[in-house]
Amino acid sequence: MKRRTGQDRSITAKWRPATLGVRGGTARSEFGETSEAIFMTSGYAYDSAGQAAARFTGEQQGMTYSRLQNPTVEMLEHRIALLEGAEAARSMASGMAAMTAALLCQLSAGDHLVGARTMFGSCRWLTDSLLPRFGIETTIVDASDTDGWERAIRPNTKVFFFETPANPTLEIVDLAAVCGIAKAHGITTVADNAFATAALQRPMAFGADVVAYSATKLMDGQGRVLAGAVCGTEAFVNDVLLPFVRNTGPTLSPFNAWVVLKGLETLDIRAERQCRNALQVAQFLEGRVPRVLYPGLASHPQHDLAMRQMSAGGTILSFYVRDRAQAHALLDGLELIDISNNIGDSRSLMTHPSSTTHMGVSEEVRDSMGITEGMLRLNVGLEDPADLVDDLDRALRAAGL
């Protein structure tokens, strides 16, 4: 591979996802390194004053400041865009920086947003608390009710915002239908694809305009760094998103970008193995607990839709026990699986959403989402699934199940 082959779209367009994850976006320096270099620099020097001026006017391509461009970060952005099938991408310091930027870069006072009822707790805080402070109206809808999206449209509606599969209920949005409604009304769709990543689902293939990520999750996949990304057309990324990023600075560090680049090299094989493990664990739990939510199970109410949009059921599942006391007893009975609020890790992690990830959401809103005191969310990792089943069996018995 030549120095710039990984950024040549005429070549990378022929590569398949596993190859893109390893080589997409790579740009080698004159030293010819095989692994991407980490450019730990805040600024750049110029050969002349004229060169500096030309870069700032955009007449000449090149780096100016690492809040805007960095060679390592740029490689990550190319790779994520290639995996997503997007024209361009910008990385962010965290997933929530990505969600915030994807919305605020295009919304102003007097605009209206329609958001899905079930989302990550901090995303609901954006729609319910932050946006209204700036005069941006929000309407929350049942994401699975496709007609509800259209009924919520107003003359000033600018954005549809949703997560699919949703955290933590694994609710599925009909991407083609909802994005089709948005396009018919000139509304921009912003899809949070953190649970699936491009390894399992590519929302733009179903009509989504913008795809946002917490790359902290399955993209890094090993619990090491925080990172986020926003994908879209070149016009959106460069003309709408970039001015917001340039002036507010939700910048990803070169080191964290390099770590995510390394994570993407194994995304394809990790996702495949973790999905297989998750299905086995979900099948075990289905016979032991009152209810399991996993898109890969035929019992999931949107299983058929999920399998049309996703290549597998995902790495996350949720299930219900009686109440908080029983949920906490089950968590405390675990020996192998960690109690942790994160997801996307190579280690299996379990959390109680109502007291952690969605604690900041009111009880009324949690109830409307289906997040009860007895709900538990499980990120299934790369361990032997038989060991995970043994651990769950022991914990379930300790909790009286």
Buried (B, 14 or more C-beta within 10 A) or exposed (E): EEEEBBBEEEBBEEBEBBBBBBBBBBBBEEEEEEEBBBBEBEEBEBEEEEBBEBBEEEEEEEBEBBBBBBBBBBBBBBBBBBBBBBBBBBBBBBBBBBBBBBBBBBBEEEBBBBBBBBBBBBBBBBBBEBBEEEEBBBBBBBBBEBEBBBEBBEEEBBBBBBBBBBBBBBBBBBBBBBBBBBBEEEBBBBBBBBBBBBBBBBBBEBBBBBBBBBBBBBBBBBBBBBBBBBBBBEEBBBEBBBEBBEEBEBBBBBEBBBBBBBBBBBBBEBBBBBBBBBBBBBBBBBEBBEBBBBBBBEEBEBBEBBBEBBBBBBBBBBBBBBEBEBBBBBBEBBEBBBEBBBBBBBBBBBBBBBEBBBEEBEEEBBEBBBBBBBBBBBBBBBBEBEEBBBBBBBBBEBBEB
